[in-house]
Structures are given as structure tokens and as C-alpha cells.
Amino acid sequence: MIRKLCLSLTLVAASLSVNAHTLQNKAYHTGEPIPKPMQMTGFIEMQNARIVKDISFTDLKGKEVKISDYRGKLLLLNLWATWCPPCLKEIPALQQLRKDNQGKDIAILSLSIDAEPEIIPAFMQEHGFENFETLTDPTKKVELIMPANVVPATYVFDGAGNLVGFMRGFLHWDDKGVQPYLDQLMAKYAHKTAAQS
């Protein structure tokens, strides 16, 4: 009897610990979700912004880049890999999206999860993407935020670096409904701070 009681108390304590940890990860309630265009159906706008680690990645020149470098902007972090055909289909539209949004409160970053980043420049040249800027994450540090078992995938962060949404899978970034939706996400999230609710 005492043994069962101790086991029950241990399970309750463990449950409370997990719940407390989950609550600590919540930055704020995101409110009413923005209505999505059909093309963005697979995008999940989270009910609660989630506090994540400020992890760093490396660009192809070896410079370190952190999520916190983009405070005050909506950040789209798009995961891709050289072995992923749908990722290649996204690259031209993502390049255009970056150009179209220069000077706005948005940053669009690409992150390769290739285990051998040294192959990326030749790969880019082979496919005509010489001007495509990408970060690298050969050890998959991004998994401290979300799983990296599906590419392409895009994670969205508010201006304070909190995770507010994600999409796993291919997206036609050049669809006419995408830009107006991104504009609404910018208006809602770009200037969030950790203290806002």
C-alpha cells in the first residue's frame, strides 16, 4: 500500500514538473488567428508563442548568425537540403520573396541541414542559384526548437524571437495569397517584445 502511494506521488510530481516546464515555455497567448489563404492551409499559427533557445547557425563564409540578430522583425526560417527536390522548387520563389520584402519588418532566412555544408556552393552553382544565401546547420541544432525530420519546413518567429508558427512541407511562396498573409503576420508579430501579451 505504501509502495503504491509513493509511486502515485512520484507520478504526480513528475506530471506537475512537466506541466510547469510547458507553462514556462509560453511567452503569451497569440489571440485570434489570422484567416489563412488556401495556399497557407498547412501553416500552423500557434495559440501560444513559445520561448525558444537563441541558437546560432553559420553562413557559408563561417560567420555566426543568431535568431536574436533579427529582433524587431518577423523571421521566417526555411529548412532545406541539397537532397530534397521540393526544396529546390521553393528556392526561386523564396529568393523573389526576399527581394519583394526588402525594407519591410521581415527577414527570410534559409537553413541547410546538410551534414556536409562544403558541398553547398558547388550545388548552388550547378542549379543556377549562385546568389542564394543560406545558413548551415550540419549538427541540426534547429532541433532544439522543432524537429528537422521534414524538409522543406518553415518556422516563424516574432520580433522577440518567440516561435509563433510553422509549416512542414512544400509551399508555393509565389502564390498571390502569400504576401498579404505575410503582411498581416508582420503587423501582428514583428514588434512583439517578450513582455507583451
Helices and strands as residue ranges (DSSP letters): H 2-24, E 26-29, G 38-40, E 44-50, E 56-59, E 64-66, G 67-70, E 74-80, H 85-100, E 106-112, G 117-119, H 120-126, E 135-136, G 141-144, E 153-157, E 163-168, H 178-189
